[in-house]
Amino acid sequence: MKSKKQLTDDASEQIIQLILDNNMQPGERLPNEANLAKMLGIGRSTLREAVRSLESRNILNVRQGSGTYVSDKRGIPEDPLGLVFMYGKDGGVELALELMEVRLLLEPEIASMAAARITPEQEKKLLRLHEMVLAKTYSKDDYTDHLKAETAYHGYIAECSGNGVVKNLIPIINSSISLAITTWDAELREAVTKEHTVLTRAICRHDALGAKFAMIAHLTRSREFYIAAKAEKERAQEIKYLKKNCN
């Protein structure tokens, strides 16, 4: 006889298979509890345990009084890279620099793939996201609004690459960036937005090489900003140390 955990695990796999077989998208609602239990041939208590397990894994989203939905987090944990344990809750410039190194390894090639594979419909959406970044750059909104637009833009380039793994990988990195960025220089915002224009044009004209090097230029400018921020932080710490120990 199977244990309670085994029954729950089996039910969880059945639900995942149901989602896959029916090509259910994030935000789609699952059948109600009674119907779903009947469909899967399991007890309602086992179903509830399975749903709780899948919710903890960011696969399902339970809305009280509404139902159970496919999560838009696509099963991706909140901090899959374990950055909080590496750098603390607020991250810092060191984390920003290391993330930028990872992005430079990945995103130029992703931009190249996107340029080669982007569809006419995707081109329209990429242009809309680019316009959103522009709007946030010159608005009076908090820098976090610009950051959201920026990450949505980069995430969509990953989607345009046509590679499912990449599509899930870049949002992980983007979600981690919020741990690192606690300020967003206005001059940098304007500069990287201009680089977005070059990048967007290269992707939309299917210029794989141009897109690759536009992405390198874009990320390199951000990296230089964080290098300068790190040097400034180190100078401030040195001055603080000297004042404390030389008086």
Disulfide bonds with the S-S distance in Angstrom:
none
